[in-house]
Amino acid sequence: MTSVEHFDVVIVGAGLVGSAMACALAADARGAALSIAVVEAGQEPRQYRGAEFDPRVVALTHASHELLDSVGAWALIQQQRACPYTDMEVWDAEGTGSIHFDCREVQQPCLGHIVENSVISQALLQRLAAYPQITLLRPARVKHVLRLEDHSGIEILLEDGRHLSGALLLAADGANSKIRELANMPTREWNYGHHAIVTTVRTEMPHQFTAWQRFLPTGPLAFLPLQTEADDRLQVNYSSIVWSVNNERAPELMALSDDEFARELGRAFEHRLGQVTDVAQRFAFPLRQRHAIDYIQEGIALLGDAAHTVHPLAGQGVNLGFLDVGAMRDEILRACQRQLPLTDPSILKRYQRARKSHNLAMMGVMEGFKRLFGADHLQVRWLRNEGMRRLNSLPMLKNAVVKQAMGL
């Protein structure tokens, strides 16, 4: 008879959301008695040093910062590298409308931090290893998922033949979630008709600790400030770029030489930071909106990109995932405090109620922005430029918008 390893919670995916979920439960005294398995198919993330940066970055909000701090990961991130940004400049390529956000106007030291995915991941994995109640299984792939007949939880069969069981199965295994597929949890999804080109660039002028975003007819272009290690803080000419372009334009840009791409990028950015002097390896991936119709089934819940993916124009994807983590943590720890079994359906129902409406609202806002700035009608261009000018001239409204975006 095959032996089964029993856990209270099984988390599939040791990326940012999955690792944060495990740490968030273990870091709280109410969850100290929980046994947690984290199942991850991939290898450990690569580490980057000096002027070499991970092409994948996150614009962390204050809410995400607080979550990472609560599990002890933020101090480790700061020991590596995280670039605060104090200002944000947003402007329309098809007009004169612009908005400037300043952290001083909302009495904060910064608007957020730009951090490489690999830096966050390494910090969370360090914290994960510090908790004896967490077992990391890597590399390990899920082959099959079964719901136990007595409704006492979920059994997971791994490709290497191991069997796990848990009262709760939390899927944090990304946009192409294997758990979502095995559990037959349907999604609503569609292509945006855009690709995102991401890379790291060096510019002639310093980035001024400012996040820059220009809305072009072919899609938004963002320059996000980066910073090298703590002993080399003068190197502030590096930025991570996310350039969303329509599907016809993407292959043309990817086919350019580095020098040609740098010139094209500089023109698209209006040379706000002078010439683009260096370009790292470029990556392009298609953009797709995806949202699970339900985040939960009996004993199973989706978190992060497994539940929802949004357009990267506001950099909210991982932040939404961390909000999922916070909501799920609160519900599981509430159950522990009240001595409810983790199979109690109220846990997952409350999680879905807390997160689904908020994520849908954010996805609606992102879709609205995309359509607004993608429209080429003269009247629409005038309205959006006038709207940006009006918003920029109303400090109370503008500051309310930026506080909401910061998670304050």
C-alpha positions as MATLAB code, in Angstrom:
seq = 'MTSVEHFDVVIVGAGLVGSAMACALAADARGAALSIAVVEAGQEPRQYRGAEFDPRVVALTHASHELLDSVGAWALIQQQRACPYTDMEVWDAEGTGSIHFDCREVQQPCLGHIVENSVISQALLQRLAAYPQITLLRPARVKHVLRLEDHSGIEILLEDGRHLSGALLLAADGANSKIRELANMPTREWNYGHHAIVTTVRTEMPHQFTAWQRFLPTGPLAFLPLQTEADDRLQVNYSSIVWSVNNERAPELMALSDDEFARELGRAFEHRLGQVTDVAQRFAFPLRQRHAIDYIQEGIALLGDAAHTVHPLAGQGVNLGFLDVGAMRDEILRACQRQLPLTDPSILKRYQRARKSHNLAMMGVMEGFKRLFGADHLQVRWLRNEGMRRLNSLPMLKNAVVKQAMGL';
ca = [
       0.000    0.000    0.000;
       1.338    3.439   -0.969;
       2.232    5.666    1.979;
       0.774    9.153    2.077;
       2.507   12.199    3.589;
      -0.080   14.204    5.505;
      -0.073   18.011    5.808;
      -2.583   20.592    6.950;
      -1.982   22.811    3.913;
      -0.420   21.914    0.551;
       0.667   24.860   -1.595;
       1.528   24.211   -5.233;
       3.984   26.785   -6.531;
       7.020   28.248   -4.739;
       7.066   31.481   -6.699;
       6.417   34.856   -5.089;
       2.786   34.169   -4.143;
       3.211   30.538   -3.063;
       6.310   31.189   -0.934;
       4.691   34.250    0.624;
       1.596   32.189    1.447;
       3.602   29.535    3.272;
       5.641   32.108    5.186;
       2.565   34.165    6.087;
       0.965   31.162    7.789;
       4.123   30.013    9.559;
       5.121   33.498   10.752;
       1.988   33.951   12.858;
       1.737   32.275   16.266;
      -1.790   31.102   15.429;
      -0.400   29.084   12.519;
       2.671   27.722   14.307;
       1.154   24.248   14.636;
       0.239   23.965   10.931;
       2.210   21.541    8.790;
       2.711   22.993    5.310;
       4.033   21.425    2.103;
       5.176   23.593   -0.805;
       5.400   21.753   -4.132;
       7.486   23.388   -6.871;
       8.238   22.039  -10.350;
      11.081   24.415  -11.225;
      14.633   24.933  -10.038;
      15.739   27.762   -7.741;
      15.675   31.190   -9.419;
      18.897   32.542  -10.824;
      20.671   35.299   -8.898;
      21.762   38.517  -10.584;
      24.612   40.791   -9.504;
      26.137   44.162  -10.361;
      24.859   45.694  -13.582;
      23.056   42.483  -14.568;
      19.381   42.591  -13.637;
      16.477   40.184  -13.695;
      14.262   41.286  -16.631;
      11.188   40.568  -14.481;
      10.513   43.239  -11.885;
       7.680   44.191   -9.554;
       6.486   47.669   -8.534;
       5.771   46.802   -4.906;
       3.057   48.788   -3.132;
       3.120   49.656    0.561;
       0.626   46.856    1.204;
       2.982   44.327   -0.409;
       5.903   45.787    1.523;
       3.999   45.261    4.778;
       3.257   41.624    3.920;
       6.908   40.940    3.093;
       8.006   42.725    6.242;
       5.611   40.663    8.361;
       7.360   37.435    7.311;
      10.881   38.830    7.699;
      11.620   38.979    3.964;
      11.826   42.755    3.534;
      15.074   43.117    5.497;
      16.644   40.421    3.290;
      15.441   42.212    0.150;
      17.019   45.465    1.318;
      20.303   43.657    1.931;
      20.268   42.739   -1.759;
      18.696   45.558   -3.763;
      15.410   47.410   -4.030;
      14.977   50.782   -5.713;
      12.535   53.227   -4.103;
      10.738   55.563   -6.454;
       9.655   58.929   -5.133;
       7.875   60.254   -8.226;
       5.844   59.056  -11.162;
       5.454   60.811  -14.515;
       2.616   59.757  -16.813;
       1.931   61.418  -20.143;
       0.059   60.898  -23.395;
       1.973   60.642  -26.673;
      -1.067   61.958  -28.535;
      -1.447   65.282  -26.747;
      -0.186   67.465  -23.917;
      -1.911   65.818  -20.955;
       0.298   64.596  -18.118;
       0.196   63.734  -14.416;
       2.990   63.971  -11.871;
       2.746   62.010   -8.611;
       5.067   62.963   -5.744;
       5.487   60.943   -2.533;
       5.913   64.149   -0.529;
       2.368   65.179   -1.408;
       1.051   62.109    0.448;
       3.582   62.377    3.310;
       5.385   59.145    2.403;
       9.135   58.492    1.908;
       8.415   56.876   -1.471;
       5.568   55.754   -3.691;
       6.831   52.168   -3.736;
       9.839   50.040   -4.651;
      10.960   48.443   -7.898;
      12.345   45.011   -7.016;
      13.485   42.169   -9.236;
      11.384   39.003   -8.995;
      14.461   36.898   -8.247;
      15.428   39.130   -5.296;
      11.981   38.732   -3.707;
      11.987   35.012   -4.435;
      15.403   34.443   -2.851;
      14.382   36.371    0.269;
      11.141   34.392    0.629;
      12.949   31.080    0.107;
      15.404   32.015    2.864;
      12.522   32.710    5.204;
      10.705   29.564    4.102;
      13.752   27.470    5.044;
      13.727   28.997    8.534;
      10.340   27.502    9.446;
      10.559   23.823   10.493;
       6.843   23.258    9.836;
       7.310   23.971    6.110;
       8.472   21.183    3.787;
       9.658   22.298    0.332;
       9.432   19.602   -2.355;
      11.529   20.652   -5.381;
      11.583   19.664   -8.168;
       8.186   17.988   -7.939;
       5.305   18.017  -10.395;
       1.659   17.333   -9.667;
       0.196   14.537  -11.764;
      -3.264   14.082  -10.297;
      -5.594   15.506   -7.646;
      -8.286   13.541   -5.813;
     -10.920   14.678   -3.341;
     -11.085   12.232   -0.417;
     -14.416   10.394   -0.189;
     -14.948   11.333    3.446;
     -14.502   15.038    2.542;
     -11.486   15.268    4.868;
      -9.277   16.931    2.283;
      -7.386   16.493   -0.959;
      -4.895   13.841   -2.070;
      -2.164   14.827   -4.527;
      -0.211   12.368   -6.633;
       3.195   13.610   -7.802;
       4.865   12.475  -11.011;
       7.641   10.771   -9.025;
       5.063    8.535   -7.331;
       4.819   10.298   -3.974;
       1.391   10.872   -2.442;
       0.510   13.916   -0.331;
      -2.704   14.873    1.401;
      -3.933   18.103    2.904;
      -7.068   19.641    4.329;
      -6.504   22.543    1.949;
      -4.828   22.684   -1.461;
      -3.774   26.202   -2.456;
      -2.824   26.678   -6.098;
      -0.213   29.401   -6.655;
       1.213   27.784   -9.773;
       0.835   30.642  -12.208;
      -1.261   31.673  -15.169;
      -1.185   28.186  -16.723;
      -2.102   26.534  -13.436;
      -1.935   22.724  -13.471;
      -4.172   22.561  -10.414;
      -6.810   24.761  -12.052;
      -6.723   22.444  -15.074;
      -6.913   19.213  -13.023;
      -9.775   20.594  -10.933;
     -11.671   21.657  -14.087;
     -12.038   25.243  -12.869;
     -13.084   27.273  -15.933;
     -11.818   30.752  -16.802;
     -12.921   33.694  -18.882;
     -10.020   34.891  -21.006;
      -9.065   36.758  -24.133;
      -5.967   38.061  -25.866;
      -5.173   41.752  -25.577;
      -3.649   41.771  -29.049;
      -0.395   43.012  -27.504;
       3.032   41.654  -26.609;
       5.103   42.997  -23.723;
       8.789   43.529  -24.486;
      10.892   43.549  -21.326;
      14.570   44.250  -20.843;
      17.021   46.341  -18.822;
      18.554   49.498  -20.287;
      21.137   52.060  -19.307;
      20.436   55.706  -20.076;
      22.625   58.734  -20.511;
      20.970   60.534  -17.585;
      20.038   59.191  -14.099;
      16.479   57.944  -13.687;
      15.836   60.423  -10.809;
      14.132   57.651   -8.783;
      11.100   58.240  -10.968;
       8.774   55.720  -12.620;
       8.000   56.967  -16.121;
       5.079   55.898  -18.295;
       4.186   57.162  -21.745;
       0.973   56.079  -23.433;
       1.596   55.501  -27.136;
      -1.036   54.609  -29.762;
       0.543   51.129  -30.001;
       0.569   50.586  -26.197;
       2.108   51.931  -22.973;
       5.858   52.205  -22.395;
       7.210   52.165  -18.827;
      10.714   52.963  -17.552;
      11.081   51.665  -13.983;
      14.143   52.725  -11.943;
      16.689   50.155  -10.801;
      19.544   50.303   -8.334;
      22.605   48.110   -7.948;
      23.906   46.682   -4.665;
      24.036   48.693   -1.422;
      27.736   49.469   -1.877;
      27.215   51.045   -5.299;
      24.259   53.408   -4.936;
      25.662   55.941   -7.396;
      24.763   53.647  -10.291;
      21.282   55.034  -10.964;
      21.233   55.012  -14.763;
      19.601   51.604  -15.101;
      15.901   51.074  -15.769;
      13.690   48.097  -16.405;
      11.422   48.682  -19.371;
       8.036   47.173  -20.132;
       6.957   48.148  -23.636;
       3.491   46.917  -24.589;
       3.053   46.956  -28.353;
       0.483   45.511  -30.718;
       1.150   42.097  -32.194;
       2.220   43.525  -35.563;
       4.857   45.818  -34.033;
       6.430   43.338  -31.594;
       8.305   41.134  -34.149;
       9.709   44.243  -35.827;
      11.155   45.554  -32.564;
      12.513   42.169  -31.529;
      14.278   41.787  -34.898;
      16.240   45.053  -34.481;
      19.876   45.078  -33.410;
      20.581   46.387  -29.903;
      21.710   49.756  -31.282;
      18.647   50.047  -33.516;
      16.346   49.058  -30.658;
      18.023   51.606  -28.360;
      17.403   54.379  -30.895;
      13.784   53.313  -31.433;
      13.207   53.086  -27.683;
      14.775   56.510  -27.103;
      12.458   58.067  -29.681;
       9.404   56.350  -28.176;
      10.414   57.698  -24.748;
      11.062   61.202  -26.110;
      14.631   60.932  -24.768;
      13.434   61.955  -21.300;
      16.645   60.428  -19.863;
      18.887   61.234  -22.824;
      20.162   58.502  -25.122;
      19.636   54.831  -24.345;
      23.272   53.674  -24.214;
      22.988   49.940  -23.420;
      20.306   47.293  -23.879;
      20.293   43.842  -22.233;
      18.704   40.746  -23.739;
      15.102   41.353  -24.761;
      12.146   39.086  -24.059;
       8.644   39.272  -25.538;
       5.518   37.524  -24.343;
       1.852   37.774  -25.375;
      -0.558   39.575  -23.054;
      -3.725   37.774  -22.084;
      -6.520   38.646  -19.709;
      -7.615   35.657  -17.633;
      -9.983   35.307  -14.687;
     -11.228   32.148  -13.014;
     -15.024   32.071  -12.828;
     -14.668   30.691   -9.307;
     -11.533   30.831   -7.169;
     -12.622   27.917   -4.994;
     -13.861   24.353   -4.984;
     -14.253   22.061   -2.008;
     -10.772   21.970   -0.452;
      -9.086   23.901   -3.300;
      -8.401   27.619   -3.806;
      -6.609   29.596   -6.519;
      -4.254   32.467   -5.660;
      -2.351   35.018   -7.724;
      -1.995   34.430  -11.455;
      -3.711   31.046  -11.123;
      -6.883   33.030  -10.353;
      -6.345   36.207  -12.374;
      -3.943   37.874  -14.783;
      -4.111   41.544  -15.719;
      -2.450   43.882  -18.208;
       0.995   44.961  -16.878;
       0.413   48.669  -17.566;
       0.021   49.456  -13.837;
       2.328   46.717  -12.511;
      -0.404   45.356  -10.228;
      -0.207   41.608  -10.964;
       2.021   40.470   -8.081;
       0.523   43.062   -5.730;
      -2.918   41.558   -6.317;
      -1.439   38.143   -5.621;
      -0.001   39.352   -2.313;
      -3.433   40.727   -1.389;
      -4.807   37.230   -2.085;
      -2.165   35.864    0.291;
      -3.155   38.312    3.015;
      -6.840   37.424    2.693;
      -6.222   33.667    2.702;
      -3.836   33.966    5.659;
      -6.448   35.867    7.634;
      -9.129   33.250    6.966;
      -6.951   30.244    7.806;
      -5.597   31.850   10.983;
      -9.123   32.889   11.973;
     -10.155   29.241   11.670;
      -7.167   28.119   13.753;
      -8.022   30.652   16.441;
     -11.637   29.460   16.540;
     -10.558   25.817   16.361;
     -12.470   25.266   13.138;
     -11.281   22.399   10.921;
      -9.507   23.595    7.762;
     -12.113   21.691    5.763;
     -14.784   24.134    6.987;
     -16.272   25.646    3.780;
     -16.554   29.113    5.363;
     -12.771   29.571    5.045;
     -12.690   29.451    1.265;
     -16.049   31.183    0.819;
     -14.878   34.161    2.866;
     -11.598   34.259    0.924;
     -13.402   34.354   -2.411;
     -15.814   37.007   -1.181;
     -12.909   39.158    0.008;
     -10.852   38.943   -3.170;
     -12.969   38.245   -6.235;
     -14.840   41.552   -6.382;
     -11.670   43.574   -5.767;
      -9.739   41.726   -8.473;
     -12.617   42.104  -10.939;
     -12.729   45.837  -10.225;
      -8.983   46.175  -10.818;
      -9.253   44.201  -14.053;
     -12.069   46.486  -15.161;
      -9.967   49.560  -14.450;
      -7.024   48.117  -16.414;
      -9.272   47.263  -19.350;
     -10.755   50.760  -19.243;
      -7.292   52.367  -19.277;
      -6.206   50.177  -22.167;
      -9.265   51.089  -24.216;
      -9.087   54.781  -23.289;
      -5.451   55.223  -24.269;
      -5.723   52.897  -27.255;
      -8.547   54.942  -28.820;
      -7.519   57.146  -31.748;
     -10.656   59.292  -32.075;
      -9.990   63.027  -31.842;
     -12.709   63.569  -29.225;
     -11.418   60.723  -27.049;
      -7.832   62.034  -27.272;
      -9.007   65.487  -26.204;
     -11.060   64.091  -23.309;
      -8.251   61.934  -21.902;
      -5.699   64.744  -22.162;
      -8.076   67.206  -20.552;
      -8.858   64.621  -17.856;
      -5.163   64.163  -17.075;
      -4.643   67.919  -16.857;
      -7.670   68.343  -14.585;
      -6.599   65.492  -12.302;
      -3.095   66.913  -12.067;
      -4.551   70.269  -10.981;
      -6.693   68.779   -8.174;
      -4.256   67.750   -5.403;
      -6.837   66.176   -3.083;
      -8.292   63.932   -5.793;
      -4.871   63.115   -7.241;
      -3.506   62.180   -3.818;
      -6.555   59.996   -3.123;
      -5.848   58.136   -6.388;
      -2.173   57.597   -5.567;
      -2.944   56.424   -2.016;
      -5.353   53.860   -3.392;
      -2.704   52.636   -5.843;
      -0.124   52.461   -3.042;
      -2.358   50.321   -0.874;
      -2.592   52.914    1.894;
];
